[in-house]
Amino acid sequence: MERLYVYSGALAVIGVSVGSPAVRSLAAGDRSIPVLLVAVGGGWMVVGAVYESLRTDPDEFRVPAAVLFALVGAACLSLLGTLLSALSGA
């Protein structure tokens, strides 16, 4: 498996995990600057991850294994936190 796609996928998962609760809050009527900034930031993380995966040559992409492992772990924790928050109704 190419490290570029794992790296970009983990960044996209973090972007979705951060942005989706903010988008839900915006849809519910909570119109505040911090919520808007988090929604925009999460969306741009996804856009940036897709752009990087399309524009970067997978053979030339280099990232240490420890960084990749930490990013995948952060994506898993972020997704778990978002799911638990959604299930608890918070």
Biotite code that builds the C-alpha atoms (Angstrom):
import biotite.structure as struc

atoms = struc.array([
    struc.Atom([0.000, 0.000, 0.000], chain_id="A", res_id=1, res_name="MET", atom_name="CA", element="C"),
    struc.Atom([1.295, 3.428, -0.907], chain_id="A", res_id=2, res_name="GLU", atom_name="CA", element="C"),
    struc.Atom([2.143, 5.624, 2.068], chain_id="A", res_id=3, res_name="ARG", atom_name="CA", element="C"),
    struc.Atom([0.857, 8.711, 0.258], chain_id="A", res_id=4, res_name="LEU", atom_name="CA", element="C"),
    struc.Atom([-2.683, 7.373, 0.116], chain_id="A", res_id=5, res_name="TYR", atom_name="CA", element="C"),
    struc.Atom([-2.651, 6.232, 3.746], chain_id="A", res_id=6, res_name="VAL", atom_name="CA", element="C"),
    struc.Atom([-1.331, 9.648, 4.782], chain_id="A", res_id=7, res_name="TYR", atom_name="CA", element="C"),
    struc.Atom([-3.868, 11.557, 2.684], chain_id="A", res_id=8, res_name="SER", atom_name="CA", element="C"),
    struc.Atom([-6.703, 9.283, 3.777], chain_id="A", res_id=9, res_name="GLY", atom_name="CA", element="C"),
    struc.Atom([-5.880, 9.806, 7.435], chain_id="A", res_id=10, res_name="ALA", atom_name="CA", element="C"),
    struc.Atom([-5.838, 13.578, 6.944], chain_id="A", res_id=11, res_name="LEU", atom_name="CA", element="C"),
    struc.Atom([-9.196, 13.387, 5.176], chain_id="A", res_id=12, res_name="ALA", atom_name="CA", element="C"),
    struc.Atom([-10.671, 11.318, 8.014], chain_id="A", res_id=13, res_name="VAL", atom_name="CA", element="C"),
    struc.Atom([-9.485, 13.895, 10.540], chain_id="A", res_id=14, res_name="ILE", atom_name="CA", element="C"),
    struc.Atom([-10.965, 16.684, 8.421], chain_id="A", res_id=15, res_name="GLY", atom_name="CA", element="C"),
    struc.Atom([-14.325, 14.939, 8.225], chain_id="A", res_id=16, res_name="VAL", atom_name="CA", element="C"),
    struc.Atom([-14.252, 14.123, 11.939], chain_id="A", res_id=17, res_name="SER", atom_name="CA", element="C"),
    struc.Atom([-13.567, 17.734, 12.835], chain_id="A", res_id=18, res_name="VAL", atom_name="CA", element="C"),
    struc.Atom([-15.830, 19.323, 10.251], chain_id="A", res_id=19, res_name="GLY", atom_name="CA", element="C"),
    struc.Atom([-18.966, 17.190, 10.433], chain_id="A", res_id=20, res_name="SER", atom_name="CA", element="C"),
    struc.Atom([-20.018, 18.147, 13.990], chain_id="A", res_id=21, res_name="PRO", atom_name="CA", element="C"),
    struc.Atom([-19.486, 21.788, 13.106], chain_id="A", res_id=22, res_name="ALA", atom_name="CA", element="C"),
    struc.Atom([-21.585, 21.439, 9.965], chain_id="A", res_id=23, res_name="VAL", atom_name="CA", element="C"),
    struc.Atom([-24.316, 19.768, 12.031], chain_id="A", res_id=24, res_name="ARG", atom_name="CA", element="C"),
    struc.Atom([-24.199, 22.682, 14.474], chain_id="A", res_id=25, res_name="SER", atom_name="CA", element="C"),
    struc.Atom([-24.454, 25.158, 11.625], chain_id="A", res_id=26, res_name="LEU", atom_name="CA", element="C"),
    struc.Atom([-27.422, 23.259, 10.195], chain_id="A", res_id=27, res_name="ALA", atom_name="CA", element="C"),
    struc.Atom([-29.092, 23.294, 13.614], chain_id="A", res_id=28, res_name="ALA", atom_name="CA", element="C"),
    struc.Atom([-28.841, 27.082, 13.734], chain_id="A", res_id=29, res_name="GLY", atom_name="CA", element="C"),
    struc.Atom([-25.744, 27.663, 15.864], chain_id="A", res_id=30, res_name="ASP", atom_name="CA", element="C"),
    struc.Atom([-24.227, 30.507, 13.873], chain_id="A", res_id=31, res_name="ARG", atom_name="CA", element="C"),
    struc.Atom([-20.990, 31.513, 15.544], chain_id="A", res_id=32, res_name="SER", atom_name="CA", element="C"),
    struc.Atom([-17.537, 32.339, 14.261], chain_id="A", res_id=33, res_name="ILE", atom_name="CA", element="C"),
    struc.Atom([-15.724, 29.417, 15.975], chain_id="A", res_id=34, res_name="PRO", atom_name="CA", element="C"),
    struc.Atom([-18.185, 26.870, 14.605], chain_id="A", res_id=35, res_name="VAL", atom_name="CA", element="C"),
    struc.Atom([-17.895, 28.372, 11.134], chain_id="A", res_id=36, res_name="LEU", atom_name="CA", element="C"),
    struc.Atom([-14.087, 28.321, 11.293], chain_id="A", res_id=37, res_name="LEU", atom_name="CA", element="C"),
    struc.Atom([-14.030, 24.680, 12.399], chain_id="A", res_id=38, res_name="VAL", atom_name="CA", element="C"),
    struc.Atom([-16.418, 23.698, 9.591], chain_id="A", res_id=39, res_name="ALA", atom_name="CA", element="C"),
    struc.Atom([-14.347, 25.540, 6.995], chain_id="A", res_id=40, res_name="VAL", atom_name="CA", element="C"),
    struc.Atom([-11.091, 24.144, 8.405], chain_id="A", res_id=41, res_name="GLY", atom_name="CA", element="C"),
    struc.Atom([-12.374, 20.569, 8.317], chain_id="A", res_id=42, res_name="GLY", atom_name="CA", element="C"),
    struc.Atom([-13.557, 21.008, 4.764], chain_id="A", res_id=43, res_name="GLY", atom_name="CA", element="C"),
    struc.Atom([-10.236, 22.438, 3.639], chain_id="A", res_id=44, res_name="TRP", atom_name="CA", element="C"),
    struc.Atom([-8.397, 19.544, 5.301], chain_id="A", res_id=45, res_name="MET", atom_name="CA", element="C"),
    struc.Atom([-10.370, 17.154, 3.105], chain_id="A", res_id=46, res_name="VAL", atom_name="CA", element="C"),
    struc.Atom([-9.775, 19.284, 0.001], chain_id="A", res_id=47, res_name="VAL", atom_name="CA", element="C"),
    struc.Atom([-6.059, 19.519, 0.807], chain_id="A", res_id=48, res_name="GLY", atom_name="CA", element="C"),
    struc.Atom([-5.751, 15.767, 1.325], chain_id="A", res_id=49, res_name="ALA", atom_name="CA", element="C"),
    struc.Atom([-7.473, 15.031, -1.991], chain_id="A", res_id=50, res_name="VAL", atom_name="CA", element="C"),
    struc.Atom([-5.349, 17.623, -3.789], chain_id="A", res_id=51, res_name="TYR", atom_name="CA", element="C"),
    struc.Atom([-2.141, 16.229, -2.308], chain_id="A", res_id=52, res_name="GLU", atom_name="CA", element="C"),
    struc.Atom([-3.020, 12.670, -3.259], chain_id="A", res_id=53, res_name="SER", atom_name="CA", element="C"),
    struc.Atom([-3.769, 13.730, -6.837], chain_id="A", res_id=54, res_name="LEU", atom_name="CA", element="C"),
    struc.Atom([-0.753, 16.004, -7.349], chain_id="A", res_id=55, res_name="ARG", atom_name="CA", element="C"),
    struc.Atom([2.010, 14.083, -5.562], chain_id="A", res_id=56, res_name="THR", atom_name="CA", element="C"),
    struc.Atom([3.887, 11.197, -7.117], chain_id="A", res_id=57, res_name="ASP", atom_name="CA", element="C"),
    struc.Atom([3.496, 8.194, -4.766], chain_id="A", res_id=58, res_name="PRO", atom_name="CA", element="C"),
    struc.Atom([7.007, 6.962, -5.578], chain_id="A", res_id=59, res_name="ASP", atom_name="CA", element="C"),
    struc.Atom([8.584, 10.258, -4.503], chain_id="A", res_id=60, res_name="GLU", atom_name="CA", element="C"),
    struc.Atom([6.507, 10.713, -1.333], chain_id="A", res_id=61, res_name="PHE", atom_name="CA", element="C"),
    struc.Atom([8.517, 10.113, 1.821], chain_id="A", res_id=62, res_name="ARG", atom_name="CA", element="C"),
    struc.Atom([7.230, 10.132, 5.375], chain_id="A", res_id=63, res_name="VAL", atom_name="CA", element="C"),
    struc.Atom([8.731, 8.305, 8.355], chain_id="A", res_id=64, res_name="PRO", atom_name="CA", element="C"),
    struc.Atom([6.833, 5.256, 9.570], chain_id="A", res_id=65, res_name="ALA", atom_name="CA", element="C"),
    struc.Atom([6.433, 6.754, 13.050], chain_id="A", res_id=66, res_name="ALA", atom_name="CA", element="C"),
    struc.Atom([4.745, 9.859, 11.641], chain_id="A", res_id=67, res_name="VAL", atom_name="CA", element="C"),
    struc.Atom([2.426, 7.748, 9.510], chain_id="A", res_id=68, res_name="LEU", atom_name="CA", element="C"),
    struc.Atom([1.565, 5.526, 12.475], chain_id="A", res_id=69, res_name="PHE", atom_name="CA", element="C"),
    struc.Atom([0.850, 8.550, 14.679], chain_id="A", res_id=70, res_name="ALA", atom_name="CA", element="C"),
    struc.Atom([-1.353, 10.146, 12.013], chain_id="A", res_id=71, res_name="LEU", atom_name="CA", element="C"),
    struc.Atom([-3.366, 6.966, 11.499], chain_id="A", res_id=72, res_name="VAL", atom_name="CA", element="C"),
    struc.Atom([-3.771, 6.652, 15.274], chain_id="A", res_id=73, res_name="GLY", atom_name="CA", element="C"),
    struc.Atom([-4.950, 10.267, 15.484], chain_id="A", res_id=74, res_name="ALA", atom_name="CA", element="C"),
    struc.Atom([-7.437, 9.649, 12.669], chain_id="A", res_id=75, res_name="ALA", atom_name="CA", element="C"),
    struc.Atom([-8.821, 6.593, 14.476], chain_id="A", res_id=76, res_name="CYS", atom_name="CA", element="C"),
    struc.Atom([-9.177, 8.490, 17.748], chain_id="A", res_id=77, res_name="LEU", atom_name="CA", element="C"),
    struc.Atom([-10.747, 11.463, 15.997], chain_id="A", res_id=78, res_name="SER", atom_name="CA", element="C"),
    struc.Atom([-13.266, 9.264, 14.216], chain_id="A", res_id=79, res_name="LEU", atom_name="CA", element="C"),
    struc.Atom([-14.050, 7.372, 17.429], chain_id="A", res_id=80, res_name="LEU", atom_name="CA", element="C"),
    struc.Atom([-14.603, 10.618, 19.318], chain_id="A", res_id=81, res_name="GLY", atom_name="CA", element="C"),
    struc.Atom([-16.907, 11.939, 16.618], chain_id="A", res_id=82, res_name="THR", atom_name="CA", element="C"),
    struc.Atom([-18.922, 8.728, 16.536], chain_id="A", res_id=83, res_name="LEU", atom_name="CA", element="C"),
    struc.Atom([-19.244, 8.592, 20.310], chain_id="A", res_id=84, res_name="LEU", atom_name="CA", element="C"),
    struc.Atom([-20.301, 12.237, 20.407], chain_id="A", res_id=85, res_name="SER", atom_name="CA", element="C"),
    struc.Atom([-22.925, 11.644, 17.720], chain_id="A", res_id=86, res_name="ALA", atom_name="CA", element="C"),
    struc.Atom([-24.258, 8.525, 19.426], chain_id="A", res_id=87, res_name="LEU", atom_name="CA", element="C"),
    struc.Atom([-24.490, 10.195, 22.827], chain_id="A", res_id=88, res_name="SER", atom_name="CA", element="C"),
    struc.Atom([-26.443, 13.100, 21.362], chain_id="A", res_id=89, res_name="GLY", atom_name="CA", element="C"),
    struc.Atom([-24.021, 15.743, 22.607], chain_id="A", res_id=90, res_name="ALA", atom_name="CA", element="C"),
])
